[in-house]
Amino acid sequence: MAQVLYITANPKSIESSVGHRVGQAFLKAYRETHANDEIEKINVYEEDFPILDGDILSAWEKIRGGIPIAEMSQVEQQKINALNQCIDRVASADKYVFVSPMWNWSIPPRLKAFIDSIVVVGKTFHYTENGPVGHLIGKKAIHIQVSGGIYSQDPFTKMDHSHPYLKQVLNIIGIQNVEVLYVEGHGINREGADGIIRKAISNAEKHAITF
């Protein structure tokens, strides 16, 4: 039995979001073919999670100085404990499904904040003289990336700072097996949008079966 963490980053409703629709199709097909697996959902626009701020940075500095968490301020203790719980929650999963739109050629800000909260030295990776070494070894992920334009192929691949970033940061924390499903072009091809979305849903269902 595998633990699956389904992470979405879109404040829109399922009905008004192409990404949500494709992601839901993925989940449905996954449940049908992996009946024993457990799926936990996180929508970073609906769920609170610890965001890096001055209190957490101060607490980290104290930890590096050898100060126990019990001797920190109440606010620092609360935020560090919440951050550690968030990291443990993510690290305990075996598979990760990210569903996100491309906004301004990058990932949504709440997803970036969520990533910053789980990519933590000493928790999900550590540094060596040869570079960072990830702790989440043997896990896998898929990224369903949605964009109205086409960025998976030239001439606009250099403008995609969304999937390449997510893939790199997942690699850093040890997740080397990262698939991607591009859902793109429906914004610039209005007449063909329905066909593009139907094809994306079909592709999502196929990916789910083997994921």
HELIX and SHEET records of a PDB file:
HELIX    1   1 VAL A   18  THR A   33  1                                  16    
HELIX    2   2 GLY A   54  ARG A   64  1                                  11    
HELIX    3   3 ILE A   69  GLU A   71  5                                   3    
HELIX    4   4 GLN A   74  ALA A   91  1                                  18    
HELIX    5   5 PRO A  109  ILE A  118  1                                  10    
HELIX    6   6 THR A  157  MET A  159  5                                   3    
HELIX    7   7 HIS A  163  ILE A  172  1                                  10    
HELIX    8   8 ALA A  193  THR A  210  1                                  18    
SHEET    1   A 5 GLU A  38  ASN A  43  0                                        
SHEET    2   A 5 GLN A   3  THR A   8  1                                        
SHEET    3   A 5 LYS A  95  PRO A 101  1                                        
SHEET    4   A 5 LYS A 140  SER A 147  1                                        
SHEET    5   A 5 ASN A 177  GLU A 184  1                                        
SHEET    1   B 2 PHE A 125  THR A 128  0                                        
SHEET    2   B 2 GLY A 131  GLY A 134 -1                                        
END                                                                             
